[in-house]
Amino acid sequence: MKNLKNNFAKILIIMSVFFVFSSCKKDNDNNQSDTKSGSFTYQGKTMDIKTADYRGGDGDGAWLYFMTGDYHALQIRFSGLGDYVIPIGTFTFKNGSGYNPTTNFKGGAVTINNVGDEINGGTVVIEKEGDKYKIRINTTTEKGPLSGNFEGTLEKI
């Protein structure tokens, strides 16, 4: 009986997480004025990016978020730049001593089916023309390569 209660509690927690993710963001399917395109590839599977945004990092930098239609995600973390600052240039992974916000990104992760895998190496290239970004990602994780590209606007969250 104890195992049944534990399993039931785990199922409720998982369902709650899915509910929160599916209800947090307002649907904007009927008003897609921005052209966005991109995808990322992880463990041999290529996933199309549906939404892309950037978020403040509690006074320390910004996160770039790329989400698929089924809530898989790719996140890239920058530090030492101030909230909501999206740097332009070529950045290599560096976390810890020697981190330089003008040449490094601090990390990130890919999340597939609510299982995360941290970025542990690679490069990110960000270009900007007007309000549109072109982002190329060529990184590694413990479970293998993670690459991607994105072109379009980033929504501020």
Buried (B, 14 or more C-beta within 10 A) or exposed (E): EEEEEEEEEEEEEEEEEEEEEEEEEEEEEEEEEEEBEBBBBBEEEEBBBBBBBBBBBEEBBBBBBBBBEEBBBBBBBBBBBEEBBBBEEEBEBBBEEEBEBEEBBBBBBBBBEEEEBEBBBBBBBBEBEEEBBBBBBBBBBEEEBBBBBBBBBBBEE
